[in-house]
Every structure is written in structure tokens, then in C-alpha cells.
Amino acid sequence: MDLWVLRAAGTTAAKGDPNMILRCRLCHAPIAACDPARLIPPLTSAVFEPLEPGFPPPFPPDVPWEAARCPQCRHHPQGYAPDGAKSLETDQGTWPLPEPEQPDAASPDPKPANPGPIPKRDKPNRRSR
């Protein structure tokens, strides 16, 4: 039997396998191969590779992940449920995505911005005519 068919069926992939098969959450079709180490939000379509060598990538590399579509059912591979955005369906089951890295909180500027000279307000600011 063809290795791709076996891998798409999930029979040869093990937990330590560097390549997983991305499946559509809605139609369950195998879509792309991916390396779990590269699945770091924000996802890009360039992370996903073709299922077989020599075939075109499943998603155009210039397409943002939000616009990627399953080639079988034309829906987004993660589905549309709000909780589905935090995981992917693979041949190894549901794969939780890591939380996006938060930028370190910048230390406050030790020297506050100089507002400039403070005008005197003793007299009303009126022009004489």
C-alpha cells in the first residue's frame, strides 16, 4: 500500500514523527504535511508543505493563514468554532497550538518626556485690540 495512504490514514505516524498530516476539521480530508516544531502562532501558510514531494504546496505561500482553505471542501481547515482557533486536527489527533509569545513588558522610560515650559496663567490670554 502507498505510504501516503498509510500516513493519511494515521497508521504510520507516531508521536515523535517530525511530520504530521494536517486534516480539515470539517471534511477530515488530509491537506498538508507540517512539522510540529514550526506550528507557532501566528501561523502562516508557508509552514505547511505538500503531502508528497513534487506536488505544489497546499496553500499559496503569500496567502495569510486566515484566508487558507481546504482544497476539498473550501472551508478553513480549523473550522469556524471560536475554540477551534487554538488547535489543529492532524493524523495524530487534535494538536493544541502554543500560545503566541507575548512581548516582554517594556520598562518604563526612566526619564519622562519633557512637556516644555509651563506658561504663566496669571492674566487671561486676551489680545488687546
Phi and psi in radians as a Rosetta constraint file:
Dihedral C 1 N 2 CA 2 C 2 CIRCULARHARMONIC -1.101 0.35
Dihedral N 2 CA 2 C 2 N 3 CIRCULARHARMONIC 2.407 0.35
Dihedral C 2 N 3 CA 3 C 3 CIRCULARHARMONIC -1.063 0.35
Dihedral N 3 CA 3 C 3 N 4 CIRCULARHARMONIC -0.636 0.35
Dihedral C 3 N 4 CA 4 C 4 CIRCULARHARMONIC -1.089 0.35
Dihedral N 4 CA 4 C 4 N 5 CIRCULARHARMONIC -0.719 0.35
Dihedral C 4 N 5 CA 5 C 5 CIRCULARHARMONIC -1.113 0.35
Dihedral N 5 CA 5 C 5 N 6 CIRCULARHARMONIC -0.735 0.35
Dihedral C 5 N 6 CA 6 C 6 CIRCULARHARMONIC -1.113 0.35
Dihedral N 6 CA 6 C 6 N 7 CIRCULARHARMONIC -0.770 0.35
Dihedral C 6 N 7 CA 7 C 7 CIRCULARHARMONIC -1.181 0.35
Dihedral N 7 CA 7 C 7 N 8 CIRCULARHARMONIC -0.694 0.35
Dihedral C 7 N 8 CA 8 C 8 CIRCULARHARMONIC -1.125 0.35
Dihedral N 8 CA 8 C 8 N 9 CIRCULARHARMONIC -0.553 0.35
Dihedral C 8 N 9 CA 9 C 9 CIRCULARHARMONIC -1.370 0.35
Dihedral N 9 CA 9 C 9 N 10 CIRCULARHARMONIC -0.188 0.35
Dihedral C 9 N 10 CA 10 C 10 CIRCULARHARMONIC 1.459 0.35
Dihedral N 10 CA 10 C 10 N 11 CIRCULARHARMONIC 0.340 0.35
Dihedral C 10 N 11 CA 11 C 11 CIRCULARHARMONIC -1.589 0.35
Dihedral N 11 CA 11 C 11 N 12 CIRCULARHARMONIC -0.376 0.35
Dihedral C 11 N 12 CA 12 C 12 CIRCULARHARMONIC -1.873 0.35
Dihedral N 12 CA 12 C 12 N 13 CIRCULARHARMONIC -0.215 0.35
Dihedral C 12 N 13 CA 13 C 13 CIRCULARHARMONIC -1.358 0.35
Dihedral N 13 CA 13 C 13 N 14 CIRCULARHARMONIC 2.311 0.35
Dihedral C 13 N 14 CA 14 C 14 CIRCULARHARMONIC -1.991 0.35
Dihedral N 14 CA 14 C 14 N 15 CIRCULARHARMONIC 2.924 0.35
Dihedral C 14 N 15 CA 15 C 15 CIRCULARHARMONIC -1.046 0.35
Dihedral N 15 CA 15 C 15 N 16 CIRCULARHARMONIC -0.531 0.35
Dihedral C 15 N 16 CA 16 C 16 CIRCULARHARMONIC -1.545 0.35
Dihedral N 16 CA 16 C 16 N 17 CIRCULARHARMONIC 0.036 0.35
Dihedral C 16 N 17 CA 17 C 17 CIRCULARHARMONIC -1.129 0.35
Dihedral N 17 CA 17 C 17 N 18 CIRCULARHARMONIC 2.232 0.35
Dihedral C 17 N 18 CA 18 C 18 CIRCULARHARMONIC -1.241 0.35
Dihedral N 18 CA 18 C 18 N 19 CIRCULARHARMONIC -0.286 0.35
Dihedral C 18 N 19 CA 19 C 19 CIRCULARHARMONIC -2.058 0.35
Dihedral N 19 CA 19 C 19 N 20 CIRCULARHARMONIC 2.303 0.35
Dihedral C 19 N 20 CA 20 C 20 CIRCULARHARMONIC -2.002 0.35
Dihedral N 20 CA 20 C 20 N 21 CIRCULARHARMONIC 2.842 0.35
Dihedral C 20 N 21 CA 21 C 21 CIRCULARHARMONIC -1.833 0.35
Dihedral N 21 CA 21 C 21 N 22 CIRCULARHARMONIC 2.092 0.35
Dihedral C 21 N 22 CA 22 C 22 CIRCULARHARMONIC -1.326 0.35
Dihedral N 22 CA 22 C 22 N 23 CIRCULARHARMONIC 2.296 0.35
Dihedral C 22 N 23 CA 23 C 23 CIRCULARHARMONIC -2.034 0.35
Dihedral N 23 CA 23 C 23 N 24 CIRCULARHARMONIC 2.599 0.35
Dihedral C 23 N 24 CA 24 C 24 CIRCULARHARMONIC -1.249 0.35
Dihedral N 24 CA 24 C 24 N 25 CIRCULARHARMONIC 2.319 0.35
Dihedral C 24 N 25 CA 25 C 25 CIRCULARHARMONIC -1.225 0.35
Dihedral N 25 CA 25 C 25 N 26 CIRCULARHARMONIC -0.397 0.35
Dihedral C 25 N 26 CA 26 C 26 CIRCULARHARMONIC -1.640 0.35
Dihedral N 26 CA 26 C 26 N 27 CIRCULARHARMONIC -0.816 0.35
Dihedral C 26 N 27 CA 27 C 27 CIRCULARHARMONIC -1.859 0.35
Dihedral N 27 CA 27 C 27 N 28 CIRCULARHARMONIC -0.093 0.35
Dihedral C 27 N 28 CA 28 C 28 CIRCULARHARMONIC 1.132 0.35
Dihedral N 28 CA 28 C 28 N 29 CIRCULARHARMONIC 0.311 0.35
Dihedral C 28 N 29 CA 29 C 29 CIRCULARHARMONIC -1.313 0.35
Dihedral N 29 CA 29 C 29 N 30 CIRCULARHARMONIC 2.451 0.35
Dihedral C 29 N 30 CA 30 C 30 CIRCULARHARMONIC -1.203 0.35
Dihedral N 30 CA 30 C 30 N 31 CIRCULARHARMONIC 2.287 0.35
Dihedral C 30 N 31 CA 31 C 31 CIRCULARHARMONIC -1.953 0.35
Dihedral N 31 CA 31 C 31 N 32 CIRCULARHARMONIC -0.871 0.35
Dihedral C 31 N 32 CA 32 C 32 CIRCULARHARMONIC -2.684 0.35
Dihedral N 32 CA 32 C 32 N 33 CIRCULARHARMONIC 2.806 0.35
Dihedral C 32 N 33 CA 33 C 33 CIRCULARHARMONIC -1.656 0.35
Dihedral N 33 CA 33 C 33 N 34 CIRCULARHARMONIC 2.547 0.35
Dihedral C 33 N 34 CA 34 C 34 CIRCULARHARMONIC -2.597 0.35
Dihedral N 34 CA 34 C 34 N 35 CIRCULARHARMONIC 2.659 0.35
Dihedral C 34 N 35 CA 35 C 35 CIRCULARHARMONIC -1.677 0.35
Dihedral N 35 CA 35 C 35 N 36 CIRCULARHARMONIC 2.131 0.35
Dihedral C 35 N 36 CA 36 C 36 CIRCULARHARMONIC -1.019 0.35
Dihedral N 36 CA 36 C 36 N 37 CIRCULARHARMONIC -0.498 0.35
Dihedral C 36 N 37 CA 37 C 37 CIRCULARHARMONIC -1.192 0.35
Dihedral N 37 CA 37 C 37 N 38 CIRCULARHARMONIC -0.373 0.35
Dihedral C 37 N 38 CA 38 C 38 CIRCULARHARMONIC -1.644 0.35
Dihedral N 38 CA 38 C 38 N 39 CIRCULARHARMONIC -0.032 0.35
Dihedral C 38 N 39 CA 39 C 39 CIRCULARHARMONIC -1.481 0.35
Dihedral N 39 CA 39 C 39 N 40 CIRCULARHARMONIC 1.254 0.35
Dihedral C 39 N 40 CA 40 C 40 CIRCULARHARMONIC -2.070 0.35
Dihedral N 40 CA 40 C 40 N 41 CIRCULARHARMONIC 2.138 0.35
Dihedral C 40 N 41 CA 41 C 41 CIRCULARHARMONIC -1.102 0.35
Dihedral N 41 CA 41 C 41 N 42 CIRCULARHARMONIC 2.603 0.35
Dihedral C 41 N 42 CA 42 C 42 CIRCULARHARMONIC -1.304 0.35
Dihedral N 42 CA 42 C 42 N 43 CIRCULARHARMONIC 2.304 0.35
Dihedral C 42 N 43 CA 43 C 43 CIRCULARHARMONIC -1.252 0.35
Dihedral N 43 CA 43 C 43 N 44 CIRCULARHARMONIC 2.598 0.35
Dihedral C 43 N 44 CA 44 C 44 CIRCULARHARMONIC -2.190 0.35
Dihedral N 44 CA 44 C 44 N 45 CIRCULARHARMONIC 2.771 0.35
Dihedral C 44 N 45 CA 45 C 45 CIRCULARHARMONIC -1.240 0.35
Dihedral N 45 CA 45 C 45 N 46 CIRCULARHARMONIC -0.300 0.35
Dihedral C 45 N 46 CA 46 C 46 CIRCULARHARMONIC -1.249 0.35
Dihedral N 46 CA 46 C 46 N 47 CIRCULARHARMONIC -0.262 0.35
Dihedral C 46 N 47 CA 47 C 47 CIRCULARHARMONIC -1.211 0.35
Dihedral N 47 CA 47 C 47 N 48 CIRCULARHARMONIC -0.458 0.35
Dihedral C 47 N 48 CA 48 C 48 CIRCULARHARMONIC -1.692 0.35
Dihedral N 48 CA 48 C 48 N 49 CIRCULARHARMONIC 2.344 0.35
Dihedral C 48 N 49 CA 49 C 49 CIRCULARHARMONIC -1.949 0.35
Dihedral N 49 CA 49 C 49 N 50 CIRCULARHARMONIC 2.891 0.35
Dihedral C 49 N 50 CA 50 C 50 CIRCULARHARMONIC -1.149 0.35
Dihedral N 50 CA 50 C 50 N 51 CIRCULARHARMONIC 2.719 0.35
Dihedral C 50 N 51 CA 51 C 51 CIRCULARHARMONIC -1.164 0.35
Dihedral N 51 CA 51 C 51 N 52 CIRCULARHARMONIC -0.605 0.35
Dihedral C 51 N 52 CA 52 C 52 CIRCULARHARMONIC -2.174 0.35
Dihedral N 52 CA 52 C 52 N 53 CIRCULARHARMONIC 2.489 0.35
Dihedral C 52 N 53 CA 53 C 53 CIRCULARHARMONIC -1.066 0.35
Dihedral N 53 CA 53 C 53 N 54 CIRCULARHARMONIC 2.512 0.35
Dihedral C 53 N 54 CA 54 C 54 CIRCULARHARMONIC 1.620 0.35
Dihedral N 54 CA 54 C 54 N 55 CIRCULARHARMONIC -0.137 0.35
Dihedral C 54 N 55 CA 55 C 55 CIRCULARHARMONIC -1.714 0.35
Dihedral N 55 CA 55 C 55 N 56 CIRCULARHARMONIC 2.743 0.35
Dihedral C 55 N 56 CA 56 C 56 CIRCULARHARMONIC -1.201 0.35
Dihedral N 56 CA 56 C 56 N 57 CIRCULARHARMONIC 2.747 0.35
Dihedral C 56 N 57 CA 57 C 57 CIRCULARHARMONIC -1.072 0.35
Dihedral N 57 CA 57 C 57 N 58 CIRCULARHARMONIC 2.645 0.35
Dihedral C 57 N 58 CA 58 C 58 CIRCULARHARMONIC -1.181 0.35
Dihedral N 58 CA 58 C 58 N 59 CIRCULARHARMONIC -0.501 0.35
Dihedral C 58 N 59 CA 59 C 59 CIRCULARHARMONIC -2.234 0.35
Dihedral N 59 CA 59 C 59 N 60 CIRCULARHARMONIC 2.464 0.35
Dihedral C 59 N 60 CA 60 C 60 CIRCULARHARMONIC -1.043 0.35
Dihedral N 60 CA 60 C 60 N 61 CIRCULARHARMONIC 2.401 0.35
Dihedral C 60 N 61 CA 61 C 61 CIRCULARHARMONIC -1.135 0.35
Dihedral N 61 CA 61 C 61 N 62 CIRCULARHARMONIC -0.384 0.35
Dihedral C 61 N 62 CA 62 C 62 CIRCULARHARMONIC -1.557 0.35
Dihedral N 62 CA 62 C 62 N 63 CIRCULARHARMONIC 0.022 0.35
Dihedral C 62 N 63 CA 63 C 63 CIRCULARHARMONIC -1.539 0.35
Dihedral N 63 CA 63 C 63 N 64 CIRCULARHARMONIC 2.263 0.35
Dihedral C 63 N 64 CA 64 C 64 CIRCULARHARMONIC -1.152 0.35
Dihedral N 64 CA 64 C 64 N 65 CIRCULARHARMONIC 2.694 0.35
Dihedral C 64 N 65 CA 65 C 65 CIRCULARHARMONIC -1.023 0.35
Dihedral N 65 CA 65 C 65 N 66 CIRCULARHARMONIC -0.597 0.35
Dihedral C 65 N 66 CA 66 C 66 CIRCULARHARMONIC -1.102 0.35
Dihedral N 66 CA 66 C 66 N 67 CIRCULARHARMONIC -0.447 0.35
Dihedral C 66 N 67 CA 67 C 67 CIRCULARHARMONIC -1.704 0.35
Dihedral N 67 CA 67 C 67 N 68 CIRCULARHARMONIC -0.016 0.35
Dihedral C 67 N 68 CA 68 C 68 CIRCULARHARMONIC -1.197 0.35
Dihedral N 68 CA 68 C 68 N 69 CIRCULARHARMONIC 2.496 0.35
Dihedral C 68 N 69 CA 69 C 69 CIRCULARHARMONIC -2.311 0.35
Dihedral N 69 CA 69 C 69 N 70 CIRCULARHARMONIC 2.575 0.35
Dihedral C 69 N 70 CA 70 C 70 CIRCULARHARMONIC -1.136 0.35
Dihedral N 70 CA 70 C 70 N 71 CIRCULARHARMONIC 2.290 0.35
Dihedral C 70 N 71 CA 71 C 71 CIRCULARHARMONIC -1.203 0.35
Dihedral N 71 CA 71 C 71 N 72 CIRCULARHARMONIC -0.275 0.35
Dihedral C 71 N 72 CA 72 C 72 CIRCULARHARMONIC -1.533 0.35
Dihedral N 72 CA 72 C 72 N 73 CIRCULARHARMONIC -0.964 0.35
Dihedral C 72 N 73 CA 73 C 73 CIRCULARHARMONIC -1.856 0.35
Dihedral N 73 CA 73 C 73 N 74 CIRCULARHARMONIC -0.105 0.35
Dihedral C 73 N 74 CA 74 C 74 CIRCULARHARMONIC 1.148 0.35
Dihedral N 74 CA 74 C 74 N 75 CIRCULARHARMONIC 0.375 0.35
Dihedral C 74 N 75 CA 75 C 75 CIRCULARHARMONIC -1.791 0.35
Dihedral N 75 CA 75 C 75 N 76 CIRCULARHARMONIC 2.892 0.35
Dihedral C 75 N 76 CA 76 C 76 CIRCULARHARMONIC -1.171 0.35
Dihedral N 76 CA 76 C 76 N 77 CIRCULARHARMONIC 2.391 0.35
Dihedral C 76 N 77 CA 77 C 77 CIRCULARHARMONIC -1.043 0.35
Dihedral N 77 CA 77 C 77 N 78 CIRCULARHARMONIC -0.458 0.35
Dihedral C 77 N 78 CA 78 C 78 CIRCULARHARMONIC -1.513 0.35
Dihedral N 78 CA 78 C 78 N 79 CIRCULARHARMONIC -0.066 0.35
Dihedral C 78 N 79 CA 79 C 79 CIRCULARHARMONIC 1.384 0.35
Dihedral N 79 CA 79 C 79 N 80 CIRCULARHARMONIC -2.895 0.35
Dihedral C 79 N 80 CA 80 C 80 CIRCULARHARMONIC -2.147 0.35
Dihedral N 80 CA 80 C 80 N 81 CIRCULARHARMONIC 0.012 0.35
Dihedral C 80 N 81 CA 81 C 81 CIRCULARHARMONIC -1.248 0.35
Dihedral N 81 CA 81 C 81 N 82 CIRCULARHARMONIC 2.457 0.35
Dihedral C 81 N 82 CA 82 C 82 CIRCULARHARMONIC -1.024 0.35
Dihedral N 82 CA 82 C 82 N 83 CIRCULARHARMONIC -0.635 0.35
Dihedral C 82 N 83 CA 83 C 83 CIRCULARHARMONIC -1.335 0.35
Dihedral N 83 CA 83 C 83 N 84 CIRCULARHARMONIC -0.225 0.35
Dihedral C 83 N 84 CA 84 C 84 CIRCULARHARMONIC -1.278 0.35
Dihedral N 84 CA 84 C 84 N 85 CIRCULARHARMONIC -0.293 0.35
Dihedral C 84 N 85 CA 85 C 85 CIRCULARHARMONIC -1.247 0.35
Dihedral N 85 CA 85 C 85 N 86 CIRCULARHARMONIC -0.220 0.35
Dihedral C 85 N 86 CA 86 C 86 CIRCULARHARMONIC -1.727 0.35
Dihedral N 86 CA 86 C 86 N 87 CIRCULARHARMONIC 0.125 0.35
Dihedral C 86 N 87 CA 87 C 87 CIRCULARHARMONIC -2.706 0.35
Dihedral N 87 CA 87 C 87 N 88 CIRCULARHARMONIC 2.883 0.35
Dihedral C 87 N 88 CA 88 C 88 CIRCULARHARMONIC -2.183 0.35
Dihedral N 88 CA 88 C 88 N 89 CIRCULARHARMONIC 2.598 0.35
Dihedral C 88 N 89 CA 89 C 89 CIRCULARHARMONIC -1.579 0.35
Dihedral N 89 CA 89 C 89 N 90 CIRCULARHARMONIC 2.248 0.35
Dihedral C 89 N 90 CA 90 C 90 CIRCULARHARMONIC -2.314 0.35
Dihedral N 90 CA 90 C 90 N 91 CIRCULARHARMONIC 3.104 0.35
Dihedral C 90 N 91 CA 91 C 91 CIRCULARHARMONIC -1.212 0.35
Dihedral N 91 CA 91 C 91 N 92 CIRCULARHARMONIC -0.234 0.35
Dihedral C 91 N 92 CA 92 C 92 CIRCULARHARMONIC -1.738 0.35
Dihedral N 92 CA 92 C 92 N 93 CIRCULARHARMONIC 0.181 0.35
Dihedral C 92 N 93 CA 93 C 93 CIRCULARHARMONIC 1.787 0.35
Dihedral N 93 CA 93 C 93 N 94 CIRCULARHARMONIC -2.886 0.35
Dihedral C 93 N 94 CA 94 C 94 CIRCULARHARMONIC -1.259 0.35
Dihedral N 94 CA 94 C 94 N 95 CIRCULARHARMONIC 2.221 0.35
Dihedral C 94 N 95 CA 95 C 95 CIRCULARHARMONIC -1.913 0.35
Dihedral N 95 CA 95 C 95 N 96 CIRCULARHARMONIC 1.916 0.35
Dihedral C 95 N 96 CA 96 C 96 CIRCULARHARMONIC -1.235 0.35
Dihedral N 96 CA 96 C 96 N 97 CIRCULARHARMONIC 2.379 0.35
Dihedral C 96 N 97 CA 97 C 97 CIRCULARHARMONIC -1.480 0.35
Dihedral N 97 CA 97 C 97 N 98 CIRCULARHARMONIC 2.471 0.35
Dihedral C 97 N 98 CA 98 C 98 CIRCULARHARMONIC -1.182 0.35
Dihedral N 98 CA 98 C 98 N 99 CIRCULARHARMONIC 2.712 0.35
Dihedral C 98 N 99 CA 99 C 99 CIRCULARHARMONIC -1.167 0.35
Dihedral N 99 CA 99 C 99 N 100 CIRCULARHARMONIC 2.528 0.35
Dihedral C 99 N 100 CA 100 C 100 CIRCULARHARMONIC -1.082 0.35
Dihedral N 100 CA 100 C 100 N 101 CIRCULARHARMONIC 2.516 0.35
Dihedral C 100 N 101 CA 101 C 101 CIRCULARHARMONIC -1.189 0.35
Dihedral N 101 CA 101 C 101 N 102 CIRCULARHARMONIC 2.283 0.35
Dihedral C 101 N 102 CA 102 C 102 CIRCULARHARMONIC -1.543 0.35
Dihedral N 102 CA 102 C 102 N 103 CIRCULARHARMONIC 2.359 0.35
Dihedral C 102 N 103 CA 103 C 103 CIRCULARHARMONIC -1.133 0.35
Dihedral N 103 CA 103 C 103 N 104 CIRCULARHARMONIC 2.538 0.35
Dihedral C 103 N 104 CA 104 C 104 CIRCULARHARMONIC -1.066 0.35
Dihedral N 104 CA 104 C 104 N 105 CIRCULARHARMONIC 2.460 0.35
Dihedral C 104 N 105 CA 105 C 105 CIRCULARHARMONIC -1.143 0.35
Dihedral N 105 CA 105 C 105 N 106 CIRCULARHARMONIC 2.124 0.35
Dihedral C 105 N 106 CA 106 C 106 CIRCULARHARMONIC -1.204 0.35
Dihedral N 106 CA 106 C 106 N 107 CIRCULARHARMONIC 2.400 0.35
Dihedral C 106 N 107 CA 107 C 107 CIRCULARHARMONIC -1.199 0.35
Dihedral N 107 CA 107 C 107 N 108 CIRCULARHARMONIC 2.495 0.35
Dihedral C 107 N 108 CA 108 C 108 CIRCULARHARMONIC -1.060 0.35
Dihedral N 108 CA 108 C 108 N 109 CIRCULARHARMONIC 2.579 0.35
Dihedral C 108 N 109 CA 109 C 109 CIRCULARHARMONIC -1.065 0.35
Dihedral N 109 CA 109 C 109 N 110 CIRCULARHARMONIC 2.150 0.35
Dihedral C 109 N 110 CA 110 C 110 CIRCULARHARMONIC -1.135 0.35
Dihedral N 110 CA 110 C 110 N 111 CIRCULARHARMONIC -0.395 0.35
Dihedral C 110 N 111 CA 111 C 111 CIRCULARHARMONIC -2.067 0.35
Dihedral N 111 CA 111 C 111 N 112 CIRCULARHARMONIC 1.891 0.35
Dihedral C 111 N 112 CA 112 C 112 CIRCULARHARMONIC -1.133 0.35
Dihedral N 112 CA 112 C 112 N 113 CIRCULARHARMONIC 2.739 0.35
Dihedral C 112 N 113 CA 113 C 113 CIRCULARHARMONIC -1.112 0.35
Dihedral N 113 CA 113 C 113 N 114 CIRCULARHARMONIC 2.448 0.35
Dihedral C 113 N 114 CA 114 C 114 CIRCULARHARMONIC -1.403 0.35
Dihedral N 114 CA 114 C 114 N 115 CIRCULARHARMONIC 2.023 0.35
Dihedral C 114 N 115 CA 115 C 115 CIRCULARHARMONIC -1.263 0.35
Dihedral N 115 CA 115 C 115 N 116 CIRCULARHARMONIC -0.205 0.35
Dihedral C 115 N 116 CA 116 C 116 CIRCULARHARMONIC 1.699 0.35
Dihedral N 116 CA 116 C 116 N 117 CIRCULARHARMONIC -3.097 0.35
Dihedral C 116 N 117 CA 117 C 117 CIRCULARHARMONIC -1.179 0.35
Dihedral N 117 CA 117 C 117 N 118 CIRCULARHARMONIC 2.548 0.35
Dihedral C 117 N 118 CA 118 C 118 CIRCULARHARMONIC -1.628 0.35
Dihedral N 118 CA 118 C 118 N 119 CIRCULARHARMONIC 2.120 0.35
Dihedral C 118 N 119 CA 119 C 119 CIRCULARHARMONIC -1.259 0.35
Dihedral N 119 CA 119 C 119 N 120 CIRCULARHARMONIC 2.594 0.35
Dihedral C 119 N 120 CA 120 C 120 CIRCULARHARMONIC -1.345 0.35
Dihedral N 120 CA 120 C 120 N 121 CIRCULARHARMONIC 2.440 0.35
Dihedral C 120 N 121 CA 121 C 121 CIRCULARHARMONIC -2.034 0.35
Dihedral N 121 CA 121 C 121 N 122 CIRCULARHARMONIC 0.496 0.35
Dihedral C 121 N 122 CA 122 C 122 CIRCULARHARMONIC -1.142 0.35
Dihedral N 122 CA 122 C 122 N 123 CIRCULARHARMONIC -0.776 0.35
Dihedral C 122 N 123 CA 123 C 123 CIRCULARHARMONIC -1.889 0.35
Dihedral N 123 CA 123 C 123 N 124 CIRCULARHARMONIC 2.597 0.35
Dihedral C 123 N 124 CA 124 C 124 CIRCULARHARMONIC -1.116 0.35
Dihedral N 124 CA 124 C 124 N 125 CIRCULARHARMONIC 2.558 0.35
Dihedral C 124 N 125 CA 125 C 125 CIRCULARHARMONIC -1.431 0.35
Dihedral N 125 CA 125 C 125 N 126 CIRCULARHARMONIC 1.408 0.35
Dihedral C 125 N 126 CA 126 C 126 CIRCULARHARMONIC -2.131 0.35
Dihedral N 126 CA 126 C 126 N 127 CIRCULARHARMONIC 2.529 0.35
Dihedral C 126 N 127 CA 127 C 127 CIRCULARHARMONIC -1.576 0.35
Dihedral N 127 CA 127 C 127 N 128 CIRCULARHARMONIC 2.499 0.35
Dihedral C 127 N 128 CA 128 C 128 CIRCULARHARMONIC -1.518 0.35
Dihedral N 128 CA 128 C 128 N 129 CIRCULARHARMONIC 2.517 0.35
